[in-house]
Amino acid sequence: MIGRLVASLRGLIARRRIDGEILEELQDHLEREIEAYCLRGFPPEEARRLALRDLGGLTQTIESTRDVRSTSLDTIWRDLKYGARLLRRSPRFTLTALTVLVLGIGSTTAIFSVAYAVLVRPLPYVDAKRLVFLSEHQNSGIAWPNFDDWRRRATLFDGLASSLADAVIVTSGQLPQRLDSRSVTSNFFSVLAVQAHQGRLFDAADARPDAALTVVVSYAYSLREYGSASAAIGQAVSLNRQTTPSLASSRQDSAT
């Protein structure tokens, strides 16, 4: 039914072109019939009359093809109305079918969204294809001694960086907030080739045992809490009851 509907709609849209092609085919067929009658000894006028008689007339034949196309569209319309009546007579079946259809479309959309985000959409970093994620056992992460050993011995990578997803309680604002955060190595941003929107990012001095605690806030956080990215630099941020200065506001497309 869908195929007939598409063909009928295509016939309505390209009606003039289809009529022209049919007329060209009929004229070619008519000329062949006239030539055949002439070869049998009939005069040209009589041969044309006999050929038109056999064909049924150009205008009548074109109109009959139009009737066939319109009849096909009418048949599809009747099928649609018949299907609608059946669904209206069986509300339970209709509700079940619609529920299954909605769940199928929703689950398919969700799976595609996840697949696109994980497999198709590139990461927003320079040379994202060269980035590699390493773990020890089923994405469970890497113990720090092992990572430190890998970083010292690895020669095939431009750099290795580590991060640990966690959450912090920020109490330096008007109300306490629980925010997502990451504890990262000092070369984390340099490995990803990320530049700060304002201020600076971590360096080797921030990784020393006696270094003061520092934090890089996201672009959105700096706008929300301080009004601008530049105003966030040097501000004291209380994380889990520990006060740390803000080094920078990272770029909006790579907030951390």
C-alpha atoms as a printed R data frame, in Angstrom:
    type eleno elety resid chain resno       x      y       z
1   ATOM     1    CA   MET     A     1   0.000  0.000   0.000
2   ATOM     2    CA   ILE     A     2   2.819  2.396   0.810
3   ATOM     3    CA   GLY     A     3   4.467  1.616  -2.517
4   ATOM     4    CA   ARG     A     4   1.233  2.333  -4.373
5   ATOM     5    CA   LEU     A     5   0.782  5.553  -2.437
6   ATOM     6    CA   VAL     A     6   4.288  6.744  -3.287
7   ATOM     7    CA   ALA     A     7   3.810  5.830  -6.961
8   ATOM     8    CA   SER     A     8   0.461  7.635  -7.080
9   ATOM     9    CA   LEU     A     9   1.831 10.762  -5.451
10  ATOM    10    CA   ARG     A    10   4.772 10.707  -7.845
11  ATOM    11    CA   GLY     A    11   2.295 10.399 -10.725
12  ATOM    12    CA   LEU     A    12   0.330 13.416  -9.519
13  ATOM    13    CA   ILE     A    13   3.443 15.553  -9.066
14  ATOM    14    CA   ALA     A    14   4.952 14.615 -12.449
15  ATOM    15    CA   ARG     A    15   1.629 14.405 -14.293
16  ATOM    16    CA   ARG     A    16   2.634 16.524 -17.274
17  ATOM    17    CA   ARG     A    17   5.893 14.678 -17.802
18  ATOM    18    CA   ILE     A    18   4.170 11.287 -17.608
19  ATOM    19    CA   ASP     A    19   1.435 12.411 -20.031
20  ATOM    20    CA   GLY     A    20   4.109 13.607 -22.449
21  ATOM    21    CA   GLU     A    21   5.950 10.287 -22.286
22  ATOM    22    CA   ILE     A    22   2.710  8.348 -22.853
23  ATOM    23    CA   LEU     A    23   1.783 10.568 -25.804
24  ATOM    24    CA   GLU     A    24   5.218 10.045 -27.344
25  ATOM    25    CA   GLU     A    25   4.907  6.268 -26.979
26  ATOM    26    CA   LEU     A    26   1.403  6.265 -28.487
27  ATOM    27    CA   GLN     A    27   2.462  8.398 -31.440
28  ATOM    28    CA   ASP     A    28   5.378  6.054 -32.120
29  ATOM    29    CA   HIS     A    29   3.034  3.073 -31.957
30  ATOM    30    CA   LEU     A    30   0.539  4.853 -34.242
31  ATOM    31    CA   GLU     A    31   3.211  5.604 -36.823
32  ATOM    32    CA   ARG     A    32   4.246  1.959 -36.837
33  ATOM    33    CA   GLU     A    33   0.641  0.826 -37.383
34  ATOM    34    CA   ILE     A    34   0.118  3.355 -40.192
35  ATOM    35    CA   GLU     A    35   3.299  2.159 -41.884
36  ATOM    36    CA   ALA     A    36   2.120 -1.456 -41.572
37  ATOM    37    CA   TYR     A    37  -1.234 -0.671 -43.225
38  ATOM    38    CA   CYS     A    38   0.483  1.291 -45.997
39  ATOM    39    CA   LEU     A    39   2.689 -1.700 -46.742
40  ATOM    40    CA   ARG     A    40  -0.467 -3.777 -47.070
41  ATOM    41    CA   GLY     A    41  -1.702 -1.443 -49.860
42  ATOM    42    CA   PHE     A    42  -4.051  0.930 -48.015
43  ATOM    43    CA   PRO     A    43  -4.009  4.646 -48.861
44  ATOM    44    CA   PRO     A    44  -2.359  6.914 -46.196
45  ATOM    45    CA   GLU     A    45  -5.656  8.424 -44.958
46  ATOM    46    CA   GLU     A    46  -7.310  5.030 -44.724
47  ATOM    47    CA   ALA     A    47  -4.230  3.558 -43.028
48  ATOM    48    CA   ARG     A    48  -4.315  6.328 -40.417
49  ATOM    49    CA   ARG     A    49  -8.029  5.785 -39.784
50  ATOM    50    CA   LEU     A    50  -7.549  2.055 -39.314
51  ATOM    51    CA   ALA     A    51  -4.546  2.568 -37.022
52  ATOM    52    CA   LEU     A    52  -6.507  5.017 -34.871
53  ATOM    53    CA   ARG     A    53  -9.377  2.545 -34.747
54  ATOM    54    CA   ASP     A    54  -7.101 -0.222 -33.540
55  ATOM    55    CA   LEU     A    55  -5.469  2.059 -30.984
56  ATOM    56    CA   GLY     A    56  -8.739  3.417 -29.696
57  ATOM    57    CA   GLY     A    57  -7.800  7.082 -30.281
58  ATOM    58    CA   LEU     A    58  -4.946  9.116 -28.790
59  ATOM    59    CA   THR     A    59  -7.111 11.238 -26.512
60  ATOM    60    CA   GLN     A    60  -9.181  8.315 -25.261
61  ATOM    61    CA   THR     A    61  -6.087  6.222 -24.490
62  ATOM    62    CA   ILE     A    62  -4.393  9.060 -22.550
63  ATOM    63    CA   GLU     A    63  -7.592  9.643 -20.554
64  ATOM    64    CA   SER     A    64  -7.811  5.924 -19.733
65  ATOM    65    CA   THR     A    65  -4.264  5.959 -18.309
66  ATOM    66    CA   ARG     A    66  -5.180  8.984 -16.185
67  ATOM    67    CA   ASP     A    67  -8.218  7.108 -14.898
68  ATOM    68    CA   VAL     A    68  -5.996  4.181 -13.927
69  ATOM    69    CA   ARG     A    69  -3.666  6.477 -11.944
70  ATOM    70    CA   SER     A    70  -6.529  8.254 -10.207
71  ATOM    71    CA   THR     A    71  -8.233  4.918  -9.493
72  ATOM    72    CA   SER     A    72  -5.032  3.690  -7.832
73  ATOM    73    CA   LEU     A    73  -4.969  6.770  -5.575
74  ATOM    74    CA   ASP     A    74  -8.655  6.288  -4.751
75  ATOM    75    CA   THR     A    75  -7.954  2.668  -3.853
76  ATOM    76    CA   ILE     A    76  -5.194  3.717  -1.469
77  ATOM    77    CA   TRP     A    77  -7.485  6.312   0.105
78  ATOM    78    CA   ARG     A    78 -10.177  3.647   0.612
79  ATOM    79    CA   ASP     A    79  -7.585  1.347   2.186
80  ATOM    80    CA   LEU     A    80  -6.562  4.083   4.611
81  ATOM    81    CA   LYS     A    81 -10.155  4.757   5.622
82  ATOM    82    CA   TYR     A    82 -10.800  1.041   6.035
83  ATOM    83    CA   GLY     A    83  -7.723  0.692   8.240
84  ATOM    84    CA   ALA     A    84  -8.839  3.685  10.344
85  ATOM    85    CA   ARG     A    85 -12.276  2.101  10.855
86  ATOM    86    CA   LEU     A    86 -10.714 -1.174  11.957
87  ATOM    87    CA   LEU     A    87  -8.519  0.613  14.481
88  ATOM    88    CA   ARG     A    88 -11.494  2.575  15.782
89  ATOM    89    CA   ARG     A    89 -13.523 -0.626  16.250
90  ATOM    90    CA   SER     A    90 -10.711 -2.270  18.275
91  ATOM    91    CA   PRO     A    91  -9.490  0.330  20.794
92  ATOM    92    CA   ARG     A    92  -7.497 -2.199  22.833
93  ATOM    93    CA   PHE     A    93  -5.604 -3.417  19.802
94  ATOM    94    CA   THR     A    94  -5.066  0.182  18.664
95  ATOM    95    CA   LEU     A    95  -3.727  1.186  22.089
96  ATOM    96    CA   THR     A    96  -1.425 -1.836  22.186
97  ATOM    97    CA   ALA     A    97  -0.144 -1.201  18.671
98  ATOM    98    CA   LEU     A    98   0.478  2.481  19.369
99  ATOM    99    CA   THR     A    99   2.250  1.658  22.644
100 ATOM   100    CA   VAL     A   100   4.538 -0.850  20.936
101 ATOM   101    CA   LEU     A   101   5.182  1.618  18.126
102 ATOM   102    CA   VAL     A   102   6.034  4.469  20.523
103 ATOM   103    CA   LEU     A   103   8.295  2.248  22.637
104 ATOM   104    CA   GLY     A   104  10.042  0.931  19.523
105 ATOM   105    CA   ILE     A   105  10.640  4.394  18.113
106 ATOM   106    CA   GLY     A   106  11.771  5.721  21.494
107 ATOM   107    CA   SER     A   107  14.205  2.886  22.160
108 ATOM   108    CA   THR     A   108  15.590  3.070  18.627
109 ATOM   109    CA   THR     A   109  16.106  6.818  18.968
110 ATOM   110    CA   ALA     A   110  17.822  6.392  22.335
111 ATOM   111    CA   ILE     A   111  20.140  3.665  21.030
112 ATOM   112    CA   PHE     A   112  21.017  5.737  17.981
113 ATOM   113    CA   SER     A   113  21.705  8.798  20.142
114 ATOM   114    CA   VAL     A   114  24.087  6.815  22.346
115 ATOM   115    CA   ALA     A   115  25.770  5.186  19.345
116 ATOM   116    CA   TYR     A   116  26.175  8.561  17.653
117 ATOM   117    CA   ALA     A   117  27.634 10.177  20.765
118 ATOM   118    CA   VAL     A   118  30.051  7.300  21.414
119 ATOM   119    CA   LEU     A   119  30.963  5.997  17.965
120 ATOM   120    CA   VAL     A   120  30.185  8.678  15.377
121 ATOM   121    CA   ARG     A   121  30.517 12.176  16.817
122 ATOM   122    CA   PRO     A   122  34.182 13.180  17.083
123 ATOM   123    CA   LEU     A   123  35.590 14.434  20.368
124 ATOM   124    CA   PRO     A   124  36.014 18.234  20.579
125 ATOM   125    CA   TYR     A   125  39.805 18.078  20.724
126 ATOM   126    CA   VAL     A   126  42.676 18.641  18.315
127 ATOM   127    CA   ASP     A   127  43.659 15.375  16.540
128 ATOM   128    CA   ALA     A   128  40.878 13.531  18.349
129 ATOM   129    CA   LYS     A   129  41.572 10.401  16.280
130 ATOM   130    CA   ARG     A   130  44.982 10.075  17.959
131 ATOM   131    CA   LEU     A   131  43.516  9.944  21.475
132 ATOM   132    CA   VAL     A   132  43.512  6.525  23.144
133 ATOM   133    CA   PHE     A   133  41.719  5.491  26.330
134 ATOM   134    CA   LEU     A   134  43.615  2.997  28.504
135 ATOM   135    CA   SER     A   135  42.344  0.900  31.400
136 ATOM   136    CA   GLU     A   136  43.368 -2.217  33.267
137 ATOM   137    CA   HIS     A   137  40.250 -4.348  33.735
138 ATOM   138    CA   GLN     A   138  36.937 -3.673  31.941
139 ATOM   139    CA   ASN     A   139  37.212  0.123  32.056
140 ATOM   140    CA   SER     A   140  37.808  0.011  35.808
141 ATOM   141    CA   GLY     A   141  40.631  2.540  35.609
142 ATOM   142    CA   ILE     A   142  44.324  2.256  36.394
143 ATOM   143    CA   ALA     A   143  46.002  2.129  39.764
144 ATOM   144    CA   TRP     A   144  48.266  5.124  40.270
145 ATOM   145    CA   PRO     A   145  51.544  3.125  40.662
146 ATOM   146    CA   ASN     A   146  50.796  1.337  37.387
147 ATOM   147    CA   PHE     A   147  49.967  4.565  35.596
148 ATOM   148    CA   ASP     A   148  53.127  6.222  36.882
149 ATOM   149    CA   ASP     A   149  55.111  3.233  35.646
150 ATOM   150    CA   TRP     A   150  53.426  3.387  32.222
151 ATOM   151    CA   ARG     A   151  54.111  7.106  31.930
152 ATOM   152    CA   ARG     A   152  57.823  6.644  32.658
153 ATOM   153    CA   ARG     A   153  58.299  3.682  30.327
154 ATOM   154    CA   ALA     A   154  55.902  4.402  27.441
155 ATOM   155    CA   THR     A   155  57.644  5.608  24.280
156 ATOM   156    CA   LEU     A   156  54.867  5.309  21.705
157 ATOM   157    CA   PHE     A   157  52.743  8.168  23.049
158 ATOM   158    CA   ASP     A   158  53.263 11.911  22.953
159 ATOM   159    CA   GLY     A   159  51.945 12.030  26.488
160 ATOM   160    CA   LEU     A   160  49.884 10.130  29.069
161 ATOM   161    CA   ALA     A   161  47.449 11.871  31.392
162 ATOM   162    CA   SER     A   162  45.110 10.545  34.039
163 ATOM   163    CA   SER     A   163  41.817 11.797  35.424
164 ATOM   164    CA   LEU     A   164  39.448 10.654  38.148
165 ATOM   165    CA   ALA     A   165  35.786 11.615  38.011
166 ATOM   166    CA   ASP     A   166  34.382 12.658  41.357
167 ATOM   167    CA   ALA     A   167  32.072 15.241  42.882
168 ATOM   168    CA   VAL     A   168  32.728 18.191  45.169
169 ATOM   169    CA   ILE     A   169  30.661 20.314  47.507
170 ATOM   170    CA   VAL     A   170  31.205 24.021  46.807
171 ATOM   171    CA   THR     A   171  30.443 26.193  49.837
172 ATOM   172    CA   SER     A   172  32.026 29.465  48.732
173 ATOM   173    CA   GLY     A   173  28.786 30.721  47.172
174 ATOM   174    CA   GLN     A   174  25.550 31.792  48.729
175 ATOM   175    CA   LEU     A   175  24.289 28.206  48.905
176 ATOM   176    CA   PRO     A   176  26.215 24.915  48.955
177 ATOM   177    CA   GLN     A   177  26.350 23.186  45.574
178 ATOM   178    CA   ARG     A   178  27.235 19.653  44.562
179 ATOM   179    CA   LEU     A   179  29.117 19.811  41.262
180 ATOM   180    CA   ASP     A   180  30.780 17.277  39.007
181 ATOM   181    CA   SER     A   181  34.563 17.525  38.920
182 ATOM   182    CA   ARG     A   182  37.707 15.676  37.911
183 ATOM   183    CA   SER     A   183  41.035 15.276  39.611
184 ATOM   184    CA   VAL     A   184  43.621 15.324  36.813
185 ATOM   185    CA   THR     A   185  47.356 15.147  36.355
186 ATOM   186    CA   SER     A   186  49.194 18.364  35.623
187 ATOM   187    CA   ASN     A   187  49.637 17.487  31.921
188 ATOM   188    CA   PHE     A   188  45.967 16.639  31.376
189 ATOM   189    CA   PHE     A   189  45.121 19.763  29.377
190 ATOM   190    CA   SER     A   190  48.368 19.746  27.414
191 ATOM   191    CA   VAL     A   191  47.775 16.148  26.287
192 ATOM   192    CA   LEU     A   192  44.328 17.154  25.038
193 ATOM   193    CA   ALA     A   193  45.796 20.330  23.464
194 ATOM   194    CA   VAL     A   194  43.228 22.471  25.296
195 ATOM   195    CA   GLN     A   195  43.833 26.183  25.835
196 ATOM   196    CA   ALA     A   196  42.431 28.265  28.680
197 ATOM   197    CA   HIS     A   197  39.772 30.814  27.853
198 ATOM   198    CA   GLN     A   198  41.176 33.086  30.557
199 ATOM   199    CA   GLY     A   199  44.136 32.635  32.916
200 ATOM   200    CA   ARG     A   200  46.341 29.530  32.818
201 ATOM   201    CA   LEU     A   201  45.986 25.777  33.155
202 ATOM   202    CA   PHE     A   202  47.932 23.345  35.329
203 ATOM   203    CA   ASP     A   203  51.691 22.919  34.963
204 ATOM   204    CA   ALA     A   204  54.403 20.784  36.553
205 ATOM   205    CA   ALA     A   205  54.726 23.156  39.547
206 ATOM   206    CA   ASP     A   206  51.122 22.418  40.541
207 ATOM   207    CA   ALA     A   207  51.998 18.711  40.895
208 ATOM   208    CA   ARG     A   208  54.654 19.201  43.592
209 ATOM   209    CA   PRO     A   209  53.734 17.789  47.018
210 ATOM   210    CA   ASP     A   210  54.141 21.194  48.653
211 ATOM   211    CA   ALA     A   211  52.147 23.064  45.964
212 ATOM   212    CA   ALA     A   212  48.984 24.902  46.931
213 ATOM   213    CA   LEU     A   213  45.683 23.400  45.867
214 ATOM   214    CA   THR     A   214  44.382 24.988  42.683
215 ATOM   215    CA   VAL     A   215  41.296 24.549  40.531
216 ATOM   216    CA   VAL     A   216  40.241 25.249  36.945
217 ATOM   217    CA   VAL     A   217  36.583 26.199  36.676
218 ATOM   218    CA   SER     A   218  34.387 25.869  33.617
219 ATOM   219    CA   TYR     A   219  33.354 28.774  31.450
220 ATOM   220    CA   ALA     A   220  29.693 28.300  32.423
221 ATOM   221    CA   TYR     A   221  30.540 28.273  36.129
222 ATOM   222    CA   SER     A   222  32.586 31.471  35.866
223 ATOM   223    CA   LEU     A   223  29.716 33.275  34.155
224 ATOM   224    CA   ARG     A   224  27.137 31.968  36.607
225 ATOM   225    CA   GLU     A   225  29.080 32.688  39.802
226 ATOM   226    CA   TYR     A   226  31.286 35.674  38.912
227 ATOM   227    CA   GLY     A   227  29.702 37.266  35.875
228 ATOM   228    CA   SER     A   228  32.689 36.825  33.546
229 ATOM   229    CA   ALA     A   229  35.592 34.494  32.891
230 ATOM   230    CA   SER     A   230  38.249 37.040  33.829
231 ATOM   231    CA   ALA     A   231  36.565 37.771  37.186
232 ATOM   232    CA   ALA     A   232  36.894 34.098  38.179
233 ATOM   233    CA   ILE     A   233  40.716 34.137  38.076
234 ATOM   234    CA   GLY     A   234  42.225 34.202  41.579
235 ATOM   235    CA   GLN     A   235  38.914 33.789  43.353
236 ATOM   236    CA   ALA     A   236  38.893 31.554  46.444
237 ATOM   237    CA   VAL     A   237  36.766 28.457  45.893
238 ATOM   238    CA   SER     A   238  35.814 26.308  48.869
239 ATOM   239    CA   LEU     A   239  35.735 22.648  47.820
240 ATOM   240    CA   ASN     A   240  34.842 20.075  50.438
241 ATOM   241    CA   ARG     A   241  35.745 22.630  53.157
242 ATOM   242    CA   GLN     A   242  39.150 23.319  51.573
243 ATOM   243    CA   THR     A   243  39.767 26.758  50.071
244 ATOM   244    CA   THR     A   244  41.629 26.791  46.730
245 ATOM   245    CA   PRO     A   245  42.361 29.646  44.306
246 ATOM   246    CA   SER     A   246  40.958 29.551  40.798
247 ATOM   247    CA   LEU     A   247  43.688 29.433  38.115
248 ATOM   248    CA   ALA     A   248  41.591 29.882  35.031
249 ATOM   249    CA   SER     A   249  38.289 29.579  33.265
250 ATOM   250    CA   SER     A   250  38.525 26.837  30.693
251 ATOM   251    CA   ARG     A   251  37.046 27.033  27.242
252 ATOM   252    CA   GLN     A   252  33.309 26.619  26.875
253 ATOM   253    CA   ASP     A   253  33.657 23.604  24.569
254 ATOM   254    CA   SER     A   254  35.958 21.759  26.967
255 ATOM   255    CA   ALA     A   255  34.772 22.743  30.413
256 ATOM   256    CA   THR     A   256  36.256 20.896  33.364
